[in-house]
Amino acid sequence: MSALDVENIGFAYGARQALQSIGFSAAAGRFTALLGPNGAGKSTLIALLTRLYDLQQGEIRVAGYSLRSQPREALRRLGVVFQQSTLDLDLSVQQNLRYHAALHGMPRSLANERIELELERQQLGERRNSKVRELNGGHRRRVEIARALLHRPSLLLLDEASAGLDPVSRQALNAHVRALCHDEGMSVLWTTHLLDEVQAADELIILNRGGLVAQGRAGSLSAADGSLAQTFARLTRTPAAA
């Protein structure tokens, strides 16, 4: 079963078409990269995947559950790290996690067990009592990942998660999420506009100007051009004016 299936998605802001008949799948247990320049439609797609916007056209299924007809079941299987942090800066790491667990209705004993596991997995045990505002950007992202995994989602969605991080922290975060895929069998959809966050073995989806312009293994897609940078430039080149 796919972790995510997107079928014939279209979305318009009034007369402006933001997405045009988008369709793709993200395989279970793999790192799938969603790549596109600014304005490609990634943010609109993320808003649809997380149900911030209602579907106008098409279907989205998370672990087989329809976001349109089974929204509660679909969203339960989705963990999200948004581009803009949604942590409470004045609460501790542990308090932020407890609050999220309570929102999901977890019994306290189960919440404690999962919080301990995620603190260890994200290497945050020593920072459990630190206020979030005391953490650097990379550690804040790890707290958000820990929070997103508490309810055992089928798919972890990270929307430009490395935005605002320094290069070292950005690479460390990317490597950490990949380790979750490799070691834990996590399914990940990683959206970015940065080519160096994509590896040859990744499943890759490329959007441009609201349309799907490529899908496949990154190394295979870039083979004809010699590099992913050249492939990306060719696929996202703005058409010349008539």
LINSUL-V289178 format. One record per backbone hydrogen bond with DSSP energy under -1.0 kcal/mol. CO is the residue of the C=O (numbers start at 0). NH is the residue of the N-H. Records with the same first field share a line. If there is no record, write none. Layout:
BEGIN
CO->NH ; NH
END
This chain:
BEGIN
2->62
3->25
4->60
5->23
6->58
8->21
10->17 ; 18
12->15
15->12
18->10
21->8
23->5
25->2 ; 3
26->29
29->187
30->202
31->189
32->204
33->191
34->206
36->39
39->209
40->44
41->45
42->46
43->47
44->48
45->49
46->51 ; 52
58->6
59->66
60->4
61->64
64->61
65->69
69->73
70->74
71->75
74->77
76->153 ; 154
78->156
80->158
87->90
88->132
90->131
91->95
92->96
93->97
94->98
95->99
96->100
97->101
98->102
99->103
100->105
101->104
106->110
107->111
108->112
109->113
110->114
111->115
112->116
113->117
114->118
115->119
116->120
117->121
118->123
119->122
123->126
124->127
126->129
127->93
129->92
130->133
131->134
135->139
136->140
137->141
138->142
139->143
140->144
141->145
142->146
143->147
144->148
148->151
154->78
155->188
156->80
157->190
159->162
161->164
165->169
166->170
167->171
168->172
169->173
170->174
171->175
172->176
173->177
174->178
175->179
176->180
177->181
178->182
179->183 ; 185
180->184
186->155
187->31
188->157
189->33
190->159
191->35
193->196
194->197
198->201
199->218
201->217
202->32
203->215
204->34
205->212 ; 213
207->210
209->19
210->207
213->205
215->203
216->220
217->221
221->225
226->230
227->231
228->232
229->233
230->234
231->235
END
